[in-house]
C-alpha cells in the first residue's frame, strides 16, 4: 500500500481551518471539539517524534515549529494541544524499550499527555512502583490514551529522585477544573492517580529526559536535551496567534486609513497606526527568527550546553516580544476589539495566558544562560 502520509507542516495546513471553525466554541466549552482532536492526530502530530522502530517519524523541531504556528493562526488552544501531542511522546521515548513497545503496540498515533512536575509520590513495589498523586493543568487529558506523570521516589542516598511514569487511560481519573481567562479550549483539567501499580518498563528518570540521555536510541531527536527545546512547544502557539492578530488588525484598519497626501487632516492618526503595524510586525518577525534558530540548532545536533540554555533564553525573549505585539495591537483596536466574542479579544487573552507559563518566564532562563556563559570564561 502506498504511503499517504504528508509532511507535518502540510498536515497543519489542513488542520488550521478546522481549528479556526471551532475556535469560538472551544473557548466557550473549555475543550476542543472532537473533530479538532482527531485532526491533530490525523495531521501527524502524535507520531512526529515517535521513534521509527514504532512506525513514527522521528521528526524535526523546525517542522514542529512551523506546523504549530500554522495551527495557532486558526486556534491557539488547538495549537497548544498539537504541540504537546507531539512533544510528550518524545519524552516517553526515554522509557525502557519494553515500555515503549507497550505504548506503541498498535501504531504510532496514541495520544499522550503530560503532567511533568514532580507532584506525585511513588513507593517501590516488586517489579515496579505504587503511584499516587494529583496533577493540575494537564492539557487535553480528556482525550488521552496515556499520560506521562512525574513523581518523587526514594533515592539510594536519601535524596528523592523524580521519575516519569506512563499510566494508561483507566488508571487515572479526570476532574473538570479548567476555568481560566484564556487558552480555555485546551481543557487543561486535573489528573488523579490513586495507588496504581506501574511496572518498571514504564518508568524512567526525569533527569534522563532533561539531559537527552537515551541510551541505545538511533533517533537523534530523542537525544536533544529537553531544556534546549522545551520553550518551543509553548511559544509556537503564541507565534501563530500573534501572527493572526496582526493580520486581522491590518484587515480591520486598512479601510480606516485615508491617503496621507499634503494637508491630510488624518496624517497624524495614520502615522500612529503605521507605527503600530510596523513595530508589531517587526517584533513578531524577530520572535520567529529566535524560535527558528532554536529549532534549527536542535535539528543540527548535537546541542552544546551553551546552546541548550540559549534556547531557553531565546524562547523566553520571543514570548516577551510576542506579548508586546499582541498588547499593542489589542489596544490599537479600540473598543470594537474588546467586544465579547471578538477574535481580537480571544487572541489577546490566549497570548497573555500562554506566555505566563513557567517555561516561558525570562528570569530562570536568564539565570541559566548567564551562569553557563560565566562558567565558561
C-alpha positions, 0 to 999 in steps of 0.5 A: 500500500502506498504511503499517504502520509504528508509532511507535518507542516502540510498536515497543519495546513489542513488542520488550521481551518478546522481549528479556526471553525471551532475556535469560538466554541472551544473557548466557550466549552473549555475543550476542543471539539472532537473533530479538532482532536482527531485532526491533530492526530490525523495531521501527524502530530502524535507520531512526529517524534515517535521513534521509527522502530514504532512506525513514527517519524522521528521528526524535526523541531523546525517542522514542529515549529512551523506546523504549530504556528500554522495551527495557532493562526486558526486556534491557539488552544488547538495549537497548544494541544498539537504541540504537546501531542507531539512533544510528550511522546518524545519524552516517553521515548526515554522509557525502557524499550519494553515500555515503549513497545507497550505504548506503541503496540498498535501504531504510532498515533496514541495520544499522550499527555503530560503532567511533568512536575514532580507532584506525585509520590511513588513507593517501590513495589516488586517489579515496579512502583505504587503511584499516587498523586494529583496533577493540575493543568494537564492539557487535553487529558480528556482525550488521552490514551496515556499520560506521562506523570512525574513523581518523587521516589526514594533515592539510594542516598536519601535524596528523592529522585523524580521519575516519569511514569506512563499510566494508561487511560483507566488508571487515572481519573479526570476532574473538570477544573479548567476555568481560566481567562484564556487558552480555555479550549485546551481543557487543561483539567486535573489528573488523579492517580490513586495507588496504581501499580506501574511496572518498571518498563514504564518508568524512567528518570526525569533527569534522563529526559532533561539531559537527552540521555537515551541510551541505545536510541538511533533517533537523534531527536530523542537525544536533544536535551529537553531544556534546549527545546522545551520553550518551543512547544509553548511559544509556537502557539503564541507565534501563530496567534500573534501572527493572526492578530496582526493580520486581522488588525491590518484587515480591520484598519486598512479601510480606516486609513485615508491617503496621507497626501499634503494637508491630510487632516488624518496624517497624524492618526495614520502615522500612529497606526503605521507605527503600530503595524510596523513595530508589531510586525517587526517584533513578531518577525524577530520572535520567529527568527529566535524560535527558528534558530532554536529549532534549527540548532536542535535539528543540527545536533548535537546541542552544546550546553551553551546552546541548550540554555540559549534556547531557553533564553531565546524562547523566553525573549520571543514570548516577551516580544510576542506579548508586546505585539499582541498588547499593542495591537489589542489596544490599537483596536479600540473598543470594537476589539474588546467586544465579547466574542471578538477574535481580537479579544480571544487572541489577546487573552490566549497570548497573555495566558500562554506566555505566563507559563513557567517555561516561558518566564525570562528570569530562570532562563536568564539565570541559566544562560548567564551562569553557563556563559560565566562558567565558561570564561 
